[in-house]
Amino acid sequence: MTRTQTAKVKRPKYLFLRGDTYYYVRNIAPRHRHRFPEMKGSQIWRSLDTKNYADAVMRLELVTASDNAVMKGELPVKAGHTFADVIEYAEKHKYAYKSSGELYLQEIASSVREMASRLAATQFLSHPTPLDIAANAGAEKPPGMKLQEAYERYLEITPEFTIDLNEWDADQKIKRYGRAVSDFITRMGDLDILEINEAIASDYHLSVKTDVTQRKFQSEHGERLISTVRKILKAVLKKNYQQTFTAMDGLQIKIKDSGKRSAFLESEVRKIEEALPSSSMSDEAKAIIRLALITGCGPKELCWLTADDLHASAKTPHIKIGPNSLRAFVKKGEDRHRDLPICTAEGVEILKRFPSGFPSFQTGKGPHKLNAQIGPFFASVTPGKSLYCARHRLDDLLKIGGVDLGIKAAISGHSLGGHLHYYGKSGNGYTLKQKKEAILQALASAPLKEEQENEN
């Protein structure tokens, strides 16, 4: 049939030719418009996706019959929204979306409050849309999300996750969280996070705790695995589903297997000092070890010192541990940001010899490069111990030397916990002179510390 011939035939109702394509065009009465969320205005426009008249007529009949059934209530309304739209709708109207099941299980007082918040959003709706109905009645079933997806979503919704970390440390933190998620999946499967309940959480906790008792890793690592997964679930369920996740709250591994981190013995310090000169490691690495022994600083604190942090010519020579061009903060900041006196002549000479810090280790991977150099040295000279033991050794010396608790905190960068009423949040109010006298007093108590060590 030619186009000229079709023009003489009475065109079926709702059929419209636009260009070369046929469309279904229909006016919808106001009382039915809520059943067609995709429509704009008073008409529905749907392409029949054909240029052929006969095909268009057949498709028109199907579309017309389908819409008639929708208006009669014989077919469900097609969803024109997503679960995210429902959440956004609820937030816009200042209430938290809850499924009909959750609303049903609420206590009467809570149920009344929920009804009031929804009435405020619906009282002026003469023709509620499917979105209005889904949000207020809790009729939208949330889409599932696997834990691996939740991990990826967590990274999206927490832009502060790696804030102020250099590229290397940021990458390591992301990988650490990824390993915790992979560990959960290995134990329990890649579950839908909406299905993780107290029973599943308990089984997961038992699995981790069993590995601790079998000495596969320590309780500290096990608790870190659990807390990481818990943190991800809480954030994603809150953001994507407006749900409060409590199934993993209070899960702990109360097994005393870590103990206090070990400190260098004084006999070990002598071995270090004797072996350093002939060691094959770089002069920068040797200098960092010597500074650690008299300041208690950790590897990262010393690797990322810059010229602005070194004050060899000051009245009291000192270093500044804090934000600089290489780092935004040290650990969690606050108490860890401190000024430390260099109270030995050898230490001052190190500052003068390396006025710009230690260039070999002033990169994101600097601390790891340092560890690669000094690891074999400590494995040989002090088996089982690392540079971090210098921090605990100085801490012990400060205690044995009877140094004031506030000054001790100012030197180590520790919070004072229950003593805040006396010392303030930290000991950082002390002068460099006071700190220098305290460190000298501590170093002078080394013989007393060694005497105590020999008694054990």
FENLINRA-V117183 format. One record per residue. RES is the residue in one letter. PHI is phi in whole degrees, 0 to 359 (999 if undefined). D_FIRST is the distance of its C-alpha to the first C-alpha in Angstrom with 1 decimal. Layout:
res = <RES	RES>
phi = <PHI	PHI>
d_first = <D_FIRST	D_FIRST>
//
This chain:
res = <M	T	R	T	Q	T	A	K	V	K	R	P	K	Y	L	F	L	R	G	D	T	Y	Y	Y	V	R	N	I	A	P	R	H	R	H	R	F	P	E	M	K	G	S	Q	I	W	R	S	L	D	T	K	N	Y	A	D	A	V	M	R	L	E	L	V	T	A	S	D	N	A	V	M	K	G	E	L	P	V	K	A	G	H	T	F	A	D	V	I	E	Y	A	E	K	H	K	Y	A	Y	K	S	S	G	E	L	Y	L	Q	E	I	A	S	S	V	R	E	M	A	S	R	L	A	A	T	Q	F	L	S	H	P	T	P	L	D	I	A	A	N	A	G	A	E	K	P	P	G	M	K	L	Q	E	A	Y	E	R	Y	L	E	I	T	P	E	F	T	I	D	L	N	E	W	D	A	D	Q	K	I	K	R	Y	G	R	A	V	S	D	F	I	T	R	M	G	D	L	D	I	L	E	I	N	E	A	I	A	S	D	Y	H	L	S	V	K	T	D	V	T	Q	R	K	F	Q	S	E	H	G	E	R	L	I	S	T	V	R	K	I	L	K	A	V	L	K	K	N	Y	Q	Q	T	F	T	A	M	D	G	L	Q	I	K	I	K	D	S	G	K	R	S	A	F	L	E	S	E	V	R	K	I	E	E	A	L	P	S	S	S	M	S	D	E	A	K	A	I	I	R	L	A	L	I	T	G	C	G	P	K	E	L	C	W	L	T	A	D	D	L	H	A	S	A	K	T	P	H	I	K	I	G	P	N	S	L	R	A	F	V	K	K	G	E	D	R	H	R	D	L	P	I	C	T	A	E	G	V	E	I	L	K	R	F	P	S	G	F	P	S	F	Q	T	G	K	G	P	H	K	L	N	A	Q	I	G	P	F	F	A	S	V	T	P	G	K	S	L	Y	C	A	R	H	R	L	D	D	L	L	K	I	G	G	V	D	L	G	I	K	A	A	I	S	G	H	S	L	G	G	H	L	H	Y	Y	G	K	S	G	N	G	Y	T	L	K	Q	K	K	E	A	I	L	Q	A	L	A	S	A	P	L	K	E	E	Q	E	N	E	N>
phi = <999	279	294	295	292	294	294	276	277	295	289	301	299	79	267	218	259	237	67	254	245	272	231	262	232	215	281	247	297	308	291	251	296	295	274	232	298	279	283	236	78	254	241	257	242	226	288	270	55	206	255	268	298	298	298	299	296	296	293	300	299	293	294	297	298	296	292	299	294	297	292	277	83	278	236	293	292	290	293	251	216	249	298	298	296	295	298	297	299	298	297	298	263	64	214	270	294	222	291	300	296	294	297	295	277	290	291	303	299	293	297	297	297	297	298	298	294	282	298	298	274	245	296	254	268	279	228	298	276	303	293	302	293	298	289	280	266	67	269	270	278	292	288	289	210	288	299	299	294	297	299	295	293	301	296	287	266	237	299	278	307	241	298	68	261	288	303	294	295	298	297	294	293	299	294	296	294	298	294	295	294	299	297	299	297	297	281	242	96	277	282	291	295	288	258	280	250	295	295	293	299	294	295	296	300	297	297	294	297	298	295	293	294	271	61	285	199	275	299	299	292	299	293	292	300	296	295	293	297	300	298	296	297	300	293	288	295	290	287	273	235	54	248	266	266	234	300	256	297	80	284	229	242	271	236	276	229	263	69	282	298	286	249	294	285	295	295	288	298	297	298	298	296	287	274	302	305	267	292	275	291	291	296	296	296	297	296	297	298	295	293	298	292	252	239	76	287	274	305	296	300	272	300	259	287	238	303	290	264	254	230	288	261	291	306	244	307	201	237	252	255	177	298	204	291	258	208	275	197	253	50	263	77	49	298	288	277	203	257	236	289	257	257	238	298	298	296	296	297	297	298	289	286	238	294	255	92	237	308	297	241	267	232	303	269	309	300	287	295	298	299	296	279	271	305	299	297	290	298	274	273	228	309	85	234	230	300	297	294	295	297	286	294	295	299	295	296	296	292	296	284	71	289	309	302	295	293	302	294	295	281	277	81	267	281	264	52	290	263	300	297	258	262	87	298	215	267	288	278	278	279	299	297	297	294	297	299	293	293	298	297	293	297	290	270	303	301	294	297	293	298	295	295	287	283	278>
d_first = <0.0	3.8	6.7	8.3	6.4	6.9	10.3	11.2	10.7	14.0	14.0	15.9	19.5	20.5	17.1	17.5	15.8	18.6	18.1	15.4	16.3	15.8	19.1	20.8	23.2	25.7	29.0	31.8	34.8	38.1	39.4	36.7	36.5	39.2	37.0	34.6	36.9	34.2	33.1	34.6	35.1	33.5	29.9	28.3	25.8	24.1	21.6	19.0	19.0	15.4	12.8	9.9	8.7	9.1	12.4	13.5	13.4	15.5	17.8	18.2	19.5	22.0	23.3	23.7	25.6	27.8	28.7	29.5	31.8	33.5	34.3	35.7	37.8	36.3	35.3	37.7	37.1	35.8	38.7	38.1	41.5	43.8	47.4	48.6	46.9	48.8	52.0	51.5	50.8	54.0	56.0	54.6	55.9	59.2	59.2	58.9	55.8	56.9	54.9	55.1	57.5	59.8	59.8	60.6	63.6	65.2	68.4	68.3	69.7	67.1	64.3	65.3	65.3	61.9	60.5	62.1	60.5	57.0	57.6	58.3	54.9	52.9	54.8	52.6	49.2	47.5	44.2	45.2	42.7	42.4	44.7	47.3	47.3	47.5	50.3	52.4	52.1	52.5	49.3	48.1	49.1	50.3	48.8	51.3	53.0	55.0	58.5	57.5	54.7	57.3	59.6	57.0	56.2	59.9	60.2	57.4	58.9	62.5	62.5	66.3	66.5	67.9	69.0	72.1	72.0	72.0	69.2	71.2	72.4	68.9	67.4	70.2	69.7	65.9	66.8	69.5	67.0	64.5	67.3	68.0	64.4	64.3	67.5	66.1	63.0	65.3	67.3	64.8	61.3	58.6	58.4	56.1	58.4	57.5	59.1	62.4	64.9	68.7	68.7	66.8	68.9	72.1	71.1	70.3	73.6	75.5	73.8	74.9	78.4	78.8	78.3	80.9	83.4	82.8	83.6	80.2	80.3	82.3	81.6	80.9	78.0	76.7	76.8	75.0	72.2	71.9	72.2	69.5	66.9	68.0	67.5	64.0	63.0	64.6	62.9	59.3	59.4	60.7	58.2	55.0	55.8	58.5	60.7	64.4	65.2	68.7	68.6	70.5	73.0	76.6	76.0	79.0	80.8	84.5	86.0	88.8	88.2	87.9	91.2	92.4	91.2	94.2	96.3	98.2	101.8	104.4	105.4	101.7	101.8	104.8	103.1	100.1	102.4	104.3	101.2	99.3	101.2	100.7	97.1	94.5	92.0	91.5	93.9	91.1	90.7	94.4	94.7	92.0	93.9	97.2	95.5	94.0	97.5	98.9	96.0	94.2	90.9	87.9	86.2	83.3	85.6	87.6	84.9	83.1	86.1	85.9	88.5	88.1	89.1	92.3	95.5	98.4	100.5	100.3	103.4	102.2	99.9	96.7	93.0	90.2	87.7	84.6	81.4	81.4	79.0	78.5	77.9	76.9	79.3	81.5	80.4	79.6	81.6	84.2	87.3	86.4	86.6	90.3	93.0	95.2	98.6	99.5	103.1	104.3	105.3	103.2	100.2	100.8	101.1	97.7	96.1	97.9	96.8	93.2	92.7	88.9	88.6	87.4	84.7	84.0	82.8	81.1	77.5	75.3	76.5	80.1	81.5	79.9	81.4	84.7	84.5	83.8	87.1	89.4	88.0	90.0	93.1	93.2	92.3	95.4	97.8	96.8	94.7	92.2	92.4	90.5	91.0	89.9	93.2	94.9	93.4	94.8	98.1	98.5	97.5	100.3	102.8	102.0	102.7	105.9	107.1	106.9	104.5	103.4	100.1	98.4	99.4	98.3	94.8	94.7	95.4	93.0	90.2	90.2	89.5	92.5	90.8	93.3	95.7	93.6	96.0	98.6	97.0	93.8	90.4	91.7	94.9	93.5	96.0	98.8	100.1	100.0	103.7	103.6	101.0	103.0	106.2	104.2	102.8	106.3	107.7	105.1	105.6	109.3	108.9	107.5	110.8	110.7	107.2	108.3	111.3	109.0	106.7	109.7	110.8	107.6>
//
